[in-house]
């Protein structure tokens, strides 16, 4: 199969030669524009006992995880579209051989002041038939040097072998910074600002995106303006520092009684400060995208935390329109997984803290004969503790309101809607006095009663269909229910659907089984399966499973029986998935 990215990992011997070619071994910040899986970076130097910070660009997104696991930030995908090069002091690269000249010219274009080392196909330099190759040759003649090497990709340390000769190119770009620091230094700093029409280009996606195009365009323009303003500020500070040093020391400094100020107007100092401020602005810009999307308004608290955790890797990317759209598209592509996690989060919240909130049924028997019980949330009522309030309070605390908001988001999702018409948060805010006095108040999906003294909220579902939909989805996800293409017998579905009817007998049998096995009465199997250690969970699960088996057997129900092939009616799981609520999309 043809490799679209012409991926030839750099052998270690060649990597070491490349790093040794840098004349200035004081690295401020390094960029690798075609990083692959980081082979070229592994012999990279250490500074102050730590590995050198190296930013990576890699067009094959499948390799990003490998780079991040190695500790290298991924700041972009397509180097030829990359703009933010002025913060780097060194660029080292092994670009695709067919585009070697383009990549070196791009590196020269974006670099403000520093060195470039590139591993190229020797023919790129030896046969300058194109304008790009001719320009590269002139750069080498005027600003660098080249060494030709044979069989570097043919040795034992080459992961992919090829007999091609390589050209090891070194270039030094020197800005007029030192001369112009007293003049118009901004002329030597690359402008990042681009016109709005160019920003969108071919990267516009359909109107369903969570953010309007104008917002994205304006966000990028504001970011570029902020970067330019930061550059001007850094340069102004450097100019002031240079003038200050030219004026000489104060009398206090001359007499030894004062603390002198250091001159921080060098090129390296400016680049370090530029990187620090650029990184801060980029962090803020990406955070504004995450916080401004309609995605976050529909995420549960836990789901949002998971997204923000993933966002730590996203914010290292260059802040450009293509990268923003790529981030949003990634959320859209994962919306099914995000929705499933949200439903499971709320299910676990309901079942974790109050054992009477759920009823049990015999889960589907897996191939390894390991049997666990499945759980269903009750369709009549469930209770959540931990929401007490003092007599002087006129509302719930922030954590309790977040929980109520999560309930509304998930049940609106199950209902195929973007939000609840009457939210639980609004119910408690508008009717808190009535709720404290014991009244029933209704929201879109639940009637609620509140007991402030003990701190419990009682939820009475208005739709058994939505509760059942949650139970079935979680049951499939946890493998308590059979796969879609499996024909379960009537006994299985009977005990699943009538689990609430068997609940009283089940609890009685649990108590009986505890007595028969001589267990300590203080052992609570319901607590153990949710909060206990591994041995306690296993013990609790075994006791509950035995109790459920006895209850079902006493009623002549066999959950393991399968349907006969000639049986006329095939009972399948009534599952149509969740409604299309488009979690990550604007309505």
C-alpha positions in Angstrom: 0.0 0.0 0.0 1.3 3.5 -0.9 2.3 5.6 2.1 0.6 9.0 1.5 2.9 10.7 4.0 6.2 9.2 2.7 7.0 8.2 6.3 10.6 7.1 6.7 11.6 7.3 10.4 15.0 8.9 10.9 17.7 6.3 11.9 19.5 7.1 15.2 22.9 7.6 13.6 21.4 10.2 11.2 19.5 11.9 14.0 22.7 12.4 16.0 24.5 13.9 13.0 21.6 16.3 12.5 21.6 17.5 16.1 25.4 17.9 16.1 25.1 20.2 13.1 23.7 23.1 15.1 26.3 25.7 15.8 24.4 27.3 18.6 23.7 24.7 21.3 21.8 27.2 23.5 18.2 26.2 22.6 15.4 28.6 23.5 12.6 26.7 21.7 12.8 23.9 19.1 10.3 23.0 16.4 10.1 19.6 14.5 7.7 20.2 11.5 7.3 16.6 10.4 7.7 14.7 13.6 6.3 11.3 12.7 6.7 9.2 15.9 9.6 11.3 17.2 12.6 9.3 16.0 14.5 12.4 15.0 13.9 13.9 18.5 15.1 11.1 20.7 18.9 12.0 20.6 17.9 15.6 21.3 19.9 17.4 24.0 19.1 18.0 27.7 19.3 21.3 29.4 19.4 21.7 33.2 18.9 18.0 33.6 15.6 18.0 31.7 14.8 17.1 28.1 14.8 20.0 25.7 11.2 21.3 25.1 10.4 20.5 21.5 7.1 21.4 19.7 5.9 19.0 17.0 3.9 19.2 13.9 2.6 16.0 12.3 0.1 15.6 9.4 -0.7 12.0 10.3 -3.1 12.4 13.3 -2.6 8.7 14.2 0.9 9.5 15.4 -0.2 12.4 17.7 -0.8 10.1 20.6 2.7 8.6 20.3 4.3 12.0 20.3 2.3 13.2 23.3 3.1 10.0 25.2 6.8 10.8 24.6 6.2 14.3 26.2 6.3 16.3 22.9 3.5 18.9 22.5 1.7 18.7 19.1 1.2 22.3 17.9 -0.1 21.7 14.4 -0.8 19.2 11.6 0.1 20.8 8.3 3.5 22.6 8.5 2.9 24.4 5.2 -0.1 26.2 6.9 1.8 27.0 10.1 2.3 30.6 11.0 3.8 31.0 14.4 7.5 30.5 13.8 9.1 33.6 15.4 9.2 32.0 18.9 11.6 29.3 17.8 15.4 29.4 17.9 16.0 26.1 16.1 14.1 24.0 13.6 15.1 20.4 12.9 13.3 18.4 10.2 13.1 15.3 8.1 10.4 16.3 5.7 8.8 14.1 3.0 11.5 13.8 0.3 9.1 14.9 -2.5 8.4 18.2 -0.6 11.7 18.8 1.0 12.4 22.2 -0.7 8.9 23.5 0.2 9.4 22.6 3.9 12.8 24.2 4.2 11.6 27.4 2.5 8.6 27.5 4.8 10.9 27.1 7.8 13.1 29.9 6.5 10.0 32.1 6.0 8.6 31.8 9.5 11.8 31.7 11.4 12.7 35.1 12.9 16.3 34.4 14.0 17.9 31.0 14.4 19.1 27.8 12.8 17.6 25.2 10.5 18.8 21.6 10.1 17.0 19.5 7.4 17.4 16.0 6.1 16.6 16.0 2.4 16.8 13.8 -0.6 20.2 14.6 -2.2 18.6 15.1 -5.6 16.7 18.1 -4.1 20.0 20.0 -3.9 21.9 18.3 -6.7 19.2 18.7 -9.3 17.6 22.2 -8.9 15.2 22.1 -11.8 12.4 24.0 -10.1 12.2 27.5 -8.7 11.8 26.2 -5.2 15.0 24.1 -5.5 16.9 27.0 -7.0 15.9 29.3 -4.2 16.9 26.6 -1.7 20.3 26.3 -3.3 20.8 30.1 -3.1 19.9 30.0 0.6 22.5 27.3 1.2 25.1 29.2 -0.8 24.5 32.4 1.1 23.4 31.3 4.6 24.5 27.7 5.2 26.2 24.5 4.1 25.3 21.0 3.0 26.8 17.6 3.5 25.9 14.6 1.3 25.6 11.2 3.0 25.2 7.7 1.6 23.2 4.7 2.8 21.9 6.4 6.0 18.5 4.8 5.5 20.0 1.4 4.6 21.7 0.5 7.9 20.5 -1.8 10.6 19.0 1.0 12.6 16.7 2.1 9.7 13.1 1.2 10.4 12.2 1.6 6.7 15.1 1.1 4.3 15.8 3.0 1.1 19.1 3.3 -0.8 18.6 7.1 -1.4 21.5 9.5 -0.7 20.6 12.3 1.6 21.6 16.0 1.9 22.1 17.2 5.4 21.4 21.0 5.2 22.3 23.6 7.7 21.0 27.2 7.5 21.5 30.2 9.8 19.0 33.1 9.6 20.2 36.2 11.3 17.7 39.0 11.9 18.7 42.7 12.0 17.4 42.7 15.6 20.6 44.0 17.2 20.8 46.9 14.7 17.1 47.7 14.6 16.3 47.4 18.3 16.8 51.2 18.3 14.8 51.6 15.2 11.8 50.0 13.6 12.1 46.5 14.9 8.5 45.6 14.1 9.4 45.5 10.4 11.3 42.3 11.1 8.5 40.6 13.0 6.2 38.5 10.8 2.6 39.7 10.7 0.1 36.9 11.7 -3.0 38.8 10.8 -4.9 37.5 7.8 -8.1 38.8 6.1 -11.4 37.3 7.2 -12.2 35.8 3.8 -8.8 34.0 3.8 -9.4 32.7 7.3 -12.5 30.8 6.4 -11.4 29.5 3.0 -12.2 25.9 2.2 -12.6 25.1 5.9 -16.2 26.1 6.3 -18.4 23.3 7.5 -22.2 23.0 7.4 -24.3 25.3 9.5 -24.7 22.7 12.3 -21.4 23.7 13.9 -21.7 24.8 17.5 -20.2 28.2 16.7 -21.2 30.6 13.9 -18.5 31.2 11.3 -18.3 34.9 12.2 -17.5 34.0 15.8 -14.6 31.8 14.8 -13.3 34.3 12.3 -13.4 37.1 14.8 -11.8 34.9 17.5 -8.8 34.2 15.2 -8.5 37.9 14.2 -8.6 39.0 17.9 -6.0 36.4 18.7 -3.7 37.6 16.0 -4.2 41.1 17.1 -3.4 40.2 20.6 -0.2 38.4 19.5 0.9 41.4 17.5 0.2 43.7 20.4 2.2 41.3 22.7 5.1 41.4 20.2 5.0 45.2 20.1 5.1 45.2 23.9 8.0 42.8 24.1 9.9 44.8 21.6 9.2 48.0 23.4 10.4 46.5 26.6 13.6 45.3 24.9 14.1 48.8 23.3 13.6 50.4 26.7 16.1 48.0 28.3 18.7 48.7 25.6 18.3 52.5 26.1 18.5 52.0 29.9 21.7 50.1 29.6 23.2 52.7 27.2 22.5 55.5 29.8 24.6 53.6 32.3 24.1 52.9 36.0 22.5 55.0 38.7 24.5 56.6 41.5 23.2 54.0 43.8 24.4 51.2 41.6 27.8 52.8 41.1 28.3 53.2 44.9 27.2 49.6 45.5 24.1 50.5 47.3 21.6 49.7 44.6 20.6 46.6 42.6 21.4 46.9 38.9 18.9 45.9 36.3 19.8 43.4 33.7 19.7 44.1 30.0 17.1 41.8 28.6 17.2 43.1 25.0 19.0 40.2 23.4 17.4 38.2 20.6 17.2 35.1 22.8 15.6 37.0 25.6 13.0 38.5 23.3 12.2 35.1 21.8 11.7 33.6 25.3 9.4 36.3 26.3 7.5 36.1 23.0 6.9 32.4 23.5 5.7 32.9 27.1 3.2 35.5 26.1 2.2 33.7 22.9 1.5 30.5 24.9 -0.6 32.4 27.4 -2.7 34.0 24.6 -3.2 30.8 22.8 -4.3 29.1 26.0 -6.9 31.9 26.6 -8.0 31.8 22.9 -8.7 28.0 23.0 -10.5 28.3 26.3 -12.8 30.9 24.8 -13.8 28.5 22.1 -14.5 25.7 24.6 -16.5 27.9 26.9 -18.4 29.7 24.1 -19.8 26.7 22.3 -23.3 25.4 22.8 -21.6 22.1 23.5 -20.8 23.0 27.1 -24.3 24.1 27.8 -25.5 20.6 27.0 -22.8 18.6 28.8 -23.2 17.2 32.2 -20.7 18.3 34.8 -18.7 15.1 34.6 -18.8 15.1 30.8 -17.5 18.7 30.7 -14.6 17.8 33.0 -13.7 14.9 30.6 -13.8 17.2 27.6 -11.7 19.8 29.5 -9.2 17.1 30.3 -8.9 16.2 26.6 -8.7 20.0 25.9 -5.2 20.1 27.6 -3.8 18.4 24.4 -6.0 20.5 22.0 -4.8 23.8 23.3 -1.2 23.2 22.3 -2.3 23.4 18.6 -1.8 26.6 16.7 -4.9 28.8 17.0 -6.1 28.9 13.4 -9.5 28.5 11.7 -8.7 24.9 10.4 -7.6 23.8 13.8 -10.7 25.2 15.5 -13.0 23.5 13.0 -11.0 20.3 13.4 -11.6 20.5 17.2 -15.3 21.1 16.8 -15.6 18.3 14.2 -13.9 16.0 16.6 -16.6 16.8 19.2 -19.3 16.1 16.7 -17.7 12.8 15.7 -17.7 11.7 19.4 -21.2 12.9 20.2 -22.6 9.4 20.5 -19.8 8.4 23.0 -20.3 11.7 24.9 -24.1 11.1 25.2 -23.6 7.6 26.4 -21.1 8.7 29.1 -23.6 11.4 30.2 -26.4 8.9 30.6 -24.2 6.4 32.5 -23.0 9.2 34.8 -26.5 10.2 35.9 -27.5 6.5 36.1 -24.5 5.9 38.5 -25.4 9.0 40.5 -28.9 7.7 41.1 -27.9 4.1 42.0 -24.7 4.9 44.0 -26.0 6.6 47.1 -29.4 5.0 47.9 -29.9 1.3 47.5 -33.7 1.6 47.1 -33.3 3.7 44.0 -32.7 0.6 41.9 -34.0 -2.9 41.5 -31.9 -5.9 40.3 -32.3 -8.4 37.5 -30.2 -11.3 36.3 -27.7 -10.0 33.8 -26.9 -11.6 30.5 -24.7 -14.7 30.8 -21.3 -14.0 29.1 -19.0 -16.5 27.4 -16.7 -16.8 30.4 -19.7 -17.9 32.6 -19.2 -14.9 34.8 -22.6 -13.8 36.0 -23.4 -10.3 37.4 -26.6 -8.7 38.3 -27.9 -5.8 36.2 -29.6 -2.8 37.8 -32.7 -0.8 36.8 -33.7 2.6 38.1 -37.2 2.5 39.6 -39.9 4.1 37.5 -41.9 5.2 40.5 -39.5 7.1 42.7 -35.9 7.5 43.6 -34.2 9.6 46.4 -30.9 11.5 46.4 -29.3 12.4 49.8 -26.8 15.1 50.6 -28.8 18.3 49.8 -29.5 19.8 53.2 -30.1 23.5 53.7 -30.3 25.7 56.8 -33.3 27.7 57.7 -31.8 31.0 56.6 -31.0 29.7 53.1 -33.3 30.7 50.2 -32.0 28.1 47.8 -29.8 25.0 47.2 -26.0 25.3 47.0 -24.1 25.3 43.8 -23.2 21.6 43.8 -26.9 20.6 44.2 -28.0 22.9 41.4 -25.3 21.4 39.1 -26.7 17.9 39.9 -30.2 19.1 39.0 -29.0 20.7 35.8 -27.3 17.4 34.9 -30.6 15.5 35.3 -32.4 17.9 33.0 -29.6 17.7 30.4 -29.6 14.0 30.3 -33.4 13.5 30.3 -33.8 16.2 27.6 -31.2 14.2 25.6 -33.3 11.0 26.2 -36.4 12.9 25.1 -34.7 14.2 21.9 -34.8 17.8 23.0 -32.1 20.4 23.6 -33.2 21.4 27.1 -36.0 21.0 29.6 -38.9 23.4 29.2 -39.2 23.7 33.0 -35.9 22.9 34.6 -35.3 21.5 38.0 -33.0 24.4 38.8 -35.8 26.9 38.1 -38.2 24.8 40.1 -36.0 25.1 43.2 -35.2 28.7 42.7 -38.7 29.8 42.1 -40.5 27.5 44.6 -37.9 26.9 47.3 -40.2 28.1 50.1 -43.0 25.8 49.0 -40.6 22.9 48.6 -39.2 23.5 52.2 -42.8 23.3 53.4 -43.3 19.8 51.9 -45.2 20.7 48.7 -44.9 18.7 45.4 -43.6 20.9 42.5 -43.3 19.7 38.9 -40.6 20.2 36.3 -40.6 18.9 32.8 -39.4 15.4 33.7 -39.9 15.0 37.4 -42.2 16.0 40.3 -40.0 16.6 43.3 -40.4 16.8 47.1 -37.7 18.2 49.3 -36.9 17.4 52.9 -34.3 20.0 54.0 -33.8 18.6 57.5 -32.5 15.2 56.3 -31.2 16.7 53.0 -33.0 14.4 50.6 -34.7 15.2 47.3 -37.4 12.7 46.2 -37.8 12.4 42.4 -41.0 11.1 40.8 -40.5 10.4 37.1 -43.2 11.7 34.8 -42.3 9.4 31.9 -41.7 5.7 32.5 -40.6 5.5 28.8 -37.6 7.8 29.4 -36.6 5.8 32.6 -36.9 2.6 30.6 -34.8 4.1 27.8 -32.0 5.0 30.2 -32.2 1.5 31.8 -31.9 -0.2 28.4 -29.0 1.9 27.1 -27.0 1.5 30.3 -27.9 -2.2 30.4 -26.4 -2.6 26.9 -23.4 -0.5 27.7 -22.7 -2.5 30.9 -23.4 -5.8 29.1 -26.3 -6.6 31.4 -28.5 -7.0 28.4 -27.9 -9.3 25.5 -26.3 -8.0 22.3 -28.7 -6.6 19.7 -28.3 -9.7 17.4 -28.9 -12.2 20.2 -32.3 -13.7 20.7 -33.0 -13.9 24.4 -35.7 -16.1 25.8 -39.0 -15.1 27.3 -37.7 -15.8 30.8 -34.9 -13.2 30.5 -37.2 -10.4 29.3 -39.9 -11.4 31.9 -37.5 -11.0 34.8 -36.0 -7.8 33.3 -39.4 -6.1 32.8 -40.9 -7.3 36.1 -37.9 -6.5 38.2 -39.8 -4.0 40.4 -42.4 -6.6 41.2 -39.8 -9.1 42.4 -37.9 -6.5 44.5 -39.6 -7.2 47.8 -39.0 -10.9 47.5 -35.4 -10.3 46.4 -34.6 -8.3 49.4 -36.1 -10.9 51.7 -34.1 -13.6 50.0 -30.9 -11.5 50.4 -31.5 -11.4 54.2 -32.3 -15.1 54.2 -29.1 -16.0 52.2 -27.0 -13.9 54.7 -28.4 -16.0 57.6 -27.9 -19.3 55.9 -24.2 -18.5 55.1 -23.6 -17.2 58.6 -22.6 -13.8 57.3 -22.1 -10.8 59.5 -25.4 -8.9 59.6 -23.4 -5.7 59.3 -22.2 -6.7 55.8 -24.3 -4.7 53.3 -24.0 -6.2 49.8 -25.7 -3.2 48.2 -23.0 -0.9 49.6 -20.3 -3.4 48.8 -20.9 -3.6 45.0 -20.8 0.2 44.7 -18.2 1.3 47.3 -16.3 -1.7 48.5 -13.0 -3.1 47.6 -12.5 -5.9 45.1 -13.1 -8.7 47.5 -16.1 -7.0 49.0 -17.6 -6.3 45.6 -17.1 -10.0 44.7 -18.7 -11.1 47.9 -21.6 -8.8 47.5 -22.2 -9.7 43.9 -22.1 -13.4 44.7 -24.7 -13.1 47.5 -27.0 -10.9 45.4 -26.7 -13.3 42.4 -27.6 -16.3 44.6 -30.6 -14.5 46.0 -31.9 -13.5 42.6 -31.4 -17.0 41.2 -33.5 -18.4 44.1 -36.3 -15.8 43.5 -36.5 -16.5 39.8 -36.4 -20.3 40.3 -39.2 -20.1 42.8 -41.4 -18.5 40.1 -40.3 -20.9 37.3 -38.4 -18.3 35.4 -35.2 -19.3 33.6 -33.3 -16.2 32.3 -30.8 -18.4 30.5 -33.3 -20.1 28.2 -33.0 -19.2 24.5 -35.8 -19.0 21.9 -36.3 -22.0 19.7 -35.6 -21.5 16.0 -39.1 -22.4 15.1 -40.8 -20.2 17.6 -43.0 -17.8 15.7 -42.4 -14.6 17.7 -38.8 -13.5 18.1 -38.5 -11.2 21.1 -35.8 -8.7 20.5 -34.6 -5.8 22.7 -36.8 -2.9 22.1 -34.0 -0.5 21.3 -34.1 2.4 18.9 -31.1 4.3 20.2 -31.3 7.8 21.6 -33.1 10.5 19.7 -31.0 12.7 17.4 -30.4 15.5 19.9 -27.1 16.6 18.3 -25.2 17.3 21.4 -22.4 19.2 19.8 -24.5 21.0 17.3 -26.5 24.2 17.4 -30.2 23.8 17.1 
